[in-house]
Amino acid sequence: MIGSLMMCVSVVVLLLGMLAGIVMGIRQDFTLAPAHAHLNLVGGVLLFLFGLYYRLFPAVGSTPLARLQGWLHIVGGIAFPSGVAVVVLYGESYIVVPIVGSLIVVAAMALFTVIVFRSSRA
């Protein structure tokens, strides 16, 4: 079920995001703070909330649209903050990575919006 997968991926992403924050704090180098914040929020918290919704409404979570939305958000929720980190570290020539990642996340959110509105009418 996509909800369980999303929740499992989210806790791993959150753990990595927290560890990255601890490393930044120890080093007193917060250069990657924007990537850290997006990883935790988009890759961790939102992914967990979407997964929780699908676990609460298993009939909704078992649809092909929910699976598509879940995979899109997993990919985008990792690509977007990773792309932010790459741009911060290596320059603007890599700007396409966070742009594509953010567009994938927005597409996943749009799908989730459709899913919630459809399921609220059922």
C-alpha positions in Angstrom: 0.0 0.0 0.0 1.3 3.4 -1.0 0.4 5.0 2.4 2.7 2.6 4.3 5.5 3.1 1.8 5.2 6.9 2.1 5.3 6.8 5.8 8.3 4.6 5.9 10.2 6.7 3.4 9.2 9.9 5.3 10.7 8.7 8.6 14.0 7.8 6.9 14.1 11.2 5.1 13.3 13.0 8.4 16.0 11.1 10.2 18.5 12.0 7.5 17.3 15.6 7.6 17.7 15.8 11.4 21.2 14.3 11.2 22.1 16.8 8.6 20.9 19.6 10.9 23.0 18.2 13.8 26.0 18.1 11.5 25.4 21.7 10.5 25.1 22.7 14.1 28.3 21.0 15.1 30.2 22.6 12.3 28.5 25.9 12.7 28.1 25.9 8.9 24.5 26.5 7.9 25.1 26.9 4.2 22.7 24.0 3.4 20.0 25.2 5.7 17.5 25.8 2.8 18.0 22.2 1.6 17.7 20.9 5.2 14.4 22.7 5.7 12.9 21.6 2.4 14.1 18.0 3.0 12.4 17.9 6.4 9.2 19.7 5.4 8.6 18.5 1.8 10.4 15.1 1.9 9.5 14.2 5.5 6.4 15.9 7.0 4.3 16.2 3.9 5.1 12.7 2.8 4.1 11.4 6.2 0.8 13.3 6.2 -0.1 12.1 2.7 0.8 8.5 3.8 -1.3 8.9 6.9 -4.3 10.1 4.9 -4.0 7.0 2.7 -3.7 4.8 5.8 -6.9 6.4 7.3 -8.7 5.9 4.0 -7.4 2.6 2.6 -9.9 2.5 -0.3 -8.5 5.9 -1.5 -4.9 4.8 -1.0 -5.3 1.7 -3.1 -6.3 3.6 -6.3 -3.8 4.0 -9.2 -4.1 7.8 -8.8 -2.9 7.6 -5.2 0.0 5.3 -6.2 1.0 7.8 -8.9 0.7 10.7 -6.4 2.8 8.8 -3.8 5.6 8.0 -6.2 5.6 11.5 -7.6 5.9 13.0 -4.1 8.6 10.5 -3.1 10.7 11.4 -6.1 10.1 15.1 -6.0 10.4 15.3 -2.2 13.9 14.0 -2.5 14.9 15.6 -5.8 13.8 19.1 -4.8 15.9 19.5 -1.6 18.8 17.6 -3.1 18.7 20.0 -6.1 18.7 22.9 -3.7 21.8 21.5 -2.0 23.5 20.9 -5.4 22.9 24.5 -6.4 24.1 25.9 -3.1 27.3 23.8 -3.3 28.1 23.8 -7.0 26.4 26.8 -8.5 23.5 28.0 -10.6 24.4 25.8 -13.6 22.5 23.0 -11.8 19.3 25.1 -11.2 17.3 22.6 -13.4 17.5 20.0 -10.7 15.5 21.9 -8.0 13.2 23.3 -10.6 12.2 19.9 -11.9 12.0 18.6 -8.3 9.7 21.4 -7.3 7.5 20.9 -10.3 7.1 17.2 -9.5 6.2 18.1 -5.9 3.6 20.6 -7.2 2.2 18.0 -9.5 1.9 15.5 -6.6 0.2 18.2 -4.5 -2.3 18.9 -7.3 -3.0 15.2 -7.6 -3.5 15.0 -3.9 -5.9 17.9 -4.0 -8.0 16.1 -6.6 -7.8 12.9 -4.6 -9.0 14.6 -1.4 -11.9 16.4 -3.2 -13.0 13.2 -4.9 -12.9 11.1 -1.8 -14.6 13.7 0.3 -17.7 13.4 -2.0 -17.8 9.7 -1.7 
